[in-house]
Amino acid sequence: MRIATLGPDGNNHVLVLGRYLEARGLADAEVRLYDDFPAAFAALAAGEVDRVLQCTAHFSHADCVGRYMHRVFPVDTFVAGSHPLVLVARREVAAPRQVARQPATRYYTDLSGFAEEVDVPTTVGVAEGLLEGRFEAGICARYTLDAHPDTLRLVEDLGPALDVWVVYGRVPLPDGHPLGLSSRPA
């Protein structure tokens, strides 16, 4: 089985995919990481991969579901937690005015104290930008703070996000499958 999700390595999609493969006994599956979900869903529709894992909180979820209606179908779903998240700031910035965040994290805490919010495609990208000095503050995985306490300081511990995840395939679930509801009118 070839299963795709959003890269880069170290993000929540890769973390949860690893947990999923282990829980479903699919440890030998070939994992392919994509830069964005439209490319992953196109690969699924074209038969280049067999499954795509996507978090329903991802900003592209609705677009992908709509764009591939009748060609790509949900075949599994579950609830899983993310890496624990933190709002951090660069140590040398006493009062950060700018905060970077992946769009799905924009409401995880009150960001109204920041003059500017910067959208970044992944929390890994937020972490990279913080460490490179491009961002003053940001929401990223706690492991980034733990690995760089000399560069970053904790502003707020947010904990893991608990989200719904969906696995997509090219064949819809059969009628009567436990994950599906009858399509007959009530």
C-alpha positions as MATLAB code, in Angstrom:
seq = 'MRIATLGPDGNNHVLVLGRYLEARGLADAEVRLYDDFPAAFAALAAGEVDRVLQCTAHFSHADCVGRYMHRVFPVDTFVAGSHPLVLVARREVAAPRQVARQPATRYYTDLSGFAEEVDVPTTVGVAEGLLEGRFEAGICARYTLDAHPDTLRLVEDLGPALDVWVVYGRVPLPDGHPLGLSSRPA';
ca = [
       0.000    0.000    0.000;
       1.176    3.513   -0.852;
      -0.193    6.148    1.515;
       0.320    9.886    1.189;
       0.040   12.823    3.529;
       1.390   16.318    4.008;
       5.120   16.768    4.599;
       7.644   17.701    5.738;
       8.801   15.036    8.148;
       8.185   16.036   11.770;
       4.754   17.605   11.257;
       1.479   16.383   12.774;
       0.354   14.595    9.611;
       3.501   12.461    9.625;
       3.185   11.828   13.384;
      -0.441   10.713   13.124;
       0.187    8.688    9.959;
       2.845    6.707   11.822;
       0.401    6.031   14.657;
      -2.313    5.048   12.167;
      -0.086    2.625   10.261;
       1.002    0.970   13.498;
      -2.563    0.715   14.846;
      -3.894   -0.736   11.574;
      -1.019   -3.207   11.145;
       0.268   -1.459    8.024;
       3.872   -0.873    9.110;
       5.165   -2.006    5.699;
       3.188    0.665    3.807;
       5.127    3.019    1.557;
       4.755    6.597    2.821;
       4.857    9.489    0.384;
       4.982   13.083    1.630;
       3.562   15.920   -0.462;
       4.086   19.669   -0.227;
       0.335   20.280   -0.352;
      -2.900   18.332   -0.324;
      -4.076   19.214   -3.837;
      -1.002   17.349   -5.140;
      -1.627   14.384   -2.809;
      -5.290   14.122   -3.842;
      -4.334   14.402   -7.529;
      -1.880   11.527   -6.999;
      -4.634    9.476   -5.355;
      -7.114   10.150   -8.168;
      -4.420    9.216  -10.731;
      -3.633    5.928   -8.973;
      -0.110    6.981   -7.958;
      -0.966    6.340   -4.283;
      -3.622    4.156   -2.685;
      -4.626    6.358    0.250;
      -4.341    9.929    1.534;
      -4.501   10.884    5.215;
      -5.765   14.397    5.985;
      -6.739   16.220    9.158;
     -10.183   17.781    8.822;
      -8.864   20.949   10.483;
      -6.418   21.532    7.624;
      -7.350   24.657    5.681;
      -7.479   22.777    2.345;
      -9.817   20.020    3.562;
     -13.087   21.385    2.137;
     -11.486   22.270   -1.202;
     -10.004   18.786   -1.611;
     -13.266   17.059   -0.684;
     -15.188   19.234   -3.152;
     -12.667   19.041   -5.983;
     -12.479   15.235   -5.877;
     -16.137   14.425   -5.153;
     -17.140   11.152   -6.873;
     -13.467   10.283   -7.547;
     -11.982   10.089   -4.028;
     -13.884    8.772   -1.010;
     -13.453    8.643    2.766;
     -12.616    5.050    3.720;
     -11.535    5.399    7.355;
     -11.730    7.995   10.116;
     -10.476    8.387   13.669;
      -9.647   10.947   16.361;
      -6.005   11.639   17.286;
      -3.967   14.240   19.110;
      -1.216   16.345   17.588;
       2.244   17.100   18.848;
       1.834   19.278   21.967;
       1.797   22.890   20.765;
       3.232   26.079   22.242;
       3.133   29.779   21.530;
       6.763   30.880   21.690;
       8.768   34.041   21.046;
      12.366   34.620   20.138;
      14.340   35.367   23.320;
      15.808   38.612   22.001;
      12.365   40.073   21.187;
      10.954   41.510   24.425;
       7.527   42.442   23.019;
       6.842   40.598   19.742;
       4.472   42.360   17.367;
       4.383   39.589   14.750;
       3.157   36.001   15.188;
       3.394   33.165   12.665;
       0.884   30.338   12.656;
      -0.440   27.584   10.472;
      -3.997   28.661    9.533;
      -5.676   25.823   11.459;
      -4.047   27.081   14.688;
      -5.292   30.683   14.394;
      -7.939   30.244   17.115;
      -5.964   28.019   19.496;
      -5.218   31.051   21.679;
      -5.848   34.795   21.775;
      -3.497   36.407   19.251;
      -5.071   39.880   19.448;
      -1.980   41.276   21.185;
       0.037   40.865   17.996;
      -0.070   43.583   15.334;
       0.592   41.135   12.482;
      -0.345   37.489   11.907;
       1.613   35.563    9.265;
       0.146   32.447    7.625;
       2.636   29.596    7.202;
       1.612   26.288    5.548;
       2.893   24.066    8.399;
       3.893   24.348   12.053;
       7.277   22.957   10.950;
       7.593   26.026    8.698;
       6.717   28.262   11.655;
       9.487   26.618   13.698;
      12.011   27.019   10.869;
      11.107   30.705   10.475;
      11.462   31.318   14.207;
      14.885   29.667   14.310;
      16.019   31.574   11.193;
      14.888   34.880   12.749;
      12.150   35.575   10.157;
       9.383   35.519   12.783;
       9.237   37.131   16.224;
       6.714   34.686   17.697;
       4.769   31.664   16.530;
       2.747   28.556   17.261;
       4.757   25.380   16.777;
       5.385   21.961   18.299;
       6.737   21.902   21.842;
       9.720   19.822   20.722;
      11.047   22.943   18.944;
      11.148   24.887   22.218;
      12.663   21.906   24.023;
      15.429   21.662   21.412;
      16.145   25.437   21.325;
      15.663   26.925   24.822;
      18.539   29.346   24.170;
      16.716   30.853   21.159;
      13.039   30.577   22.125;
      10.984   31.304   25.228;
       7.576   29.982   26.196;
       4.675   32.428   25.949;
       1.871   29.886   26.394;
       1.626   26.102   26.560;
      -1.286   25.041   24.308;
      -1.066   21.237   24.565;
      -2.063   18.848   21.793;
      -4.974   19.521   19.451;
      -7.491   16.691   19.294;
      -8.728   16.421   15.720;
     -10.724   14.220   13.361;
      -8.603   12.552   10.674;
      -9.839   11.008    7.435;
      -8.229    8.440    5.155;
      -9.301    8.676    1.500;
      -9.252    6.034   -1.235;
     -10.585    5.627   -4.781;
     -13.424    3.195   -3.959;
     -16.344    4.213   -1.722;
     -17.299    2.166    1.305;
     -19.974   -0.434    0.551;
     -23.556    0.074    1.711;
     -23.945   -1.126    5.264;
     -20.333   -0.447    6.236;
     -20.079    0.466    9.967;
     -18.541    3.877    9.148;
     -21.392    4.884    6.851;
     -24.965    5.892    7.390;
     -27.675    4.778    5.022;
     -28.130    7.130    2.095;
     -31.848    6.390    2.107;
     -34.115    9.248    3.261;
     -35.289    9.044    6.885;
];
